[in-house]
């Protein structure tokens, strides 16, 4: 049996409380508030206490999916096939309709690094400033 | 936020507006209520009598969408009674005479006629706020989600500058941001008008900087905002949408329109951890991972950069989102001519390397490294490796030098109740769920607390419509219809109803008005006209 506490940052709301994820044999089994943290100092709200509870939900997406025709079903695919499909289709649309025919929604739920990369991809590879996220929503 | 949450322990007066603080930001409410116990005054201005409104020392209930009027009213009283900070206004600001002229007509009596706030209460609030040693304004989307959202925020800034309640600890203009990394996404340039660090895309010097760094930078023209993207997809100008961990089929205004837009897209990619309502339209779905399965950083509402640490390996064949983007970028780079630049490459070994690049190009993050973050969080601006970070902004000068007052006049919301749609609908969040519910509605304990949507309605209106406790009710706007349950409560005044937007099966955003603020392009989620019918 292996048990660890991993210090991280809550994913609910903009306050950013410090919390520990409690990991037992590779499963996140609980959340514990970080004492001494400048914002929550040993406390959490109800969402924070359950910040771990969706992680192992059976509906988690665990493999790439492709829909071969509009209205058809999604099927499982390899990463190779899925990423090739996305790269080829985006570059083809860029070729035919120009860079501004493609738009990117980045995410207030993803990390700084991921948001940096997605806007870098939009701007430096596709060549569009059509990148935003749901800050206003 | 101009200031920091721990500073609230020194605040003497909180002016909280358009914020359901105890439900949406509970750990901020903890700081506020602790301050209240040692004598700080709490003023709440909100159309809904929320928990923080009930706990307030003074509660003012304005009609939704009348914020500029009462804010101008406060400033009218403060100037009239000579309670403004003349020294701060003289040395730190410009445009005072224009502001004074603009607020002159907002007498307490006129403000009462527009907003419904009793004149005497407005005067009391003005005196408490202006005369406090340290007063902080706290707001959320009750202020911003209006066609006058920018005007509302400018009015908050006017009020703070007029009284000198800015540039000192425990004061300031403090938007509490709703999502965990909305601040960071903005900081990192996930906005159509700025590169990382709010460097404008319309500046030639900035364009040259990123051209040099990445080997390519687009033309000097801002891109589309989220709401404009769906509109452009509907009209055919946008052919492909790439959506990373967002769910516009629940979060965006006028969902029937969003659905039609997504259906018309030639190519839709959704990168997410769950099969969201949006993923139902995707041509390709890429499985990202939760915060427990990756390394990175989030930046909170007070500009505090904090570490996210990996606790478990990615589930199944899912991949950290940064690796997905790199994999895609490497393929696309191989399909076009080589680009030369210091940071043109996509071979990152870790998020720490990505942050090193972002920090090199983002002046306010210049001193951020993972080594430093191991010692604790940093609040930007943190321009250099030896800079300690910045708990509060505008200490000796504003970013532009002098703080500029902007004279603002009250304007009505875009859609008000009428005979056909007699109720005013306002939307927002509640305690147990988060945004589009993709995570909290899959959290058993949270979902068990509140498993379905509802509409808050006053006892008077419920009586008129013949609605009993938890009755089924149909809510209809010019854009859509939902069926949900009535929650009869005095949280809302007669004539106003409230619906939380977390519930896809009774989605508030089928009803909302996509009218936008002309500058911020934020939709008017806080005011729309609806009618209600009892479901037989």
Interface residues (C-beta under 8 A of the other chain):
Chain A: X4 X6 X7 X8 X9 X10 X11 X12 X13 X14 X15 X16 X17 X18 X21 X23 X26 X27 X28 X38 X39 X40 X43 X44 X45 X46 X47 X48 X50 X52 X53 X54 X55 X56 X57 X59 X60 X61 X62 X63 X64 X65 X66 X67 X70 X74 X79 X82 X83 X84 X85 X86 X87 X88 X89 X90 X91 X93 X97 X99 X100 X101 X102 X103 X104 X105 X106 X107 X108 X109 X110 X111 X112 X113 X114 X115 X116 X117 X118 X119 X120 X121 X123 X124 X125 X126 X127 X128 X129 X130 X131 X132 X133 X134 X135 X136 X137
Chain B: X5 X6 X24 X25 X26 X27 X28 X30 X144 X145 X176 X177 X178 X179 X180 X181 X182 X183 X184 X185 X186 X187 X188 X189 X190 X191 X192 X193 X195 X196 X201 X210 X214 X215 X216 X217 X218 X221 X222 X223 X224 X225 X226 X227 X229 X232 X233 X237 X238 X239 X240 X241 X242 X243 X244 X245 X246 X248 X251 X252 X253 X266 X267 X269 X272 X273 X274 X275 X282 X283 X284 X285 X286 X287 X288 X290 X291 X292 X293 X294 X296 X297 X298 X299 X300 X301 X304 X305 X306 X307 X308 X309 X310 X311 X312 X313 X315 X316 X317 X318 X319 X321 X322 X324 X325 X326 X327 X328 X329 X331 X332 X333 X335 X336 X339 X341 X344 X351 X354 X355 X357 X358 X377 X431 X432 X434 X435 X439 X440 X442 X443 X444 X445 X446 X449 X520 X521 X522 X523 X525
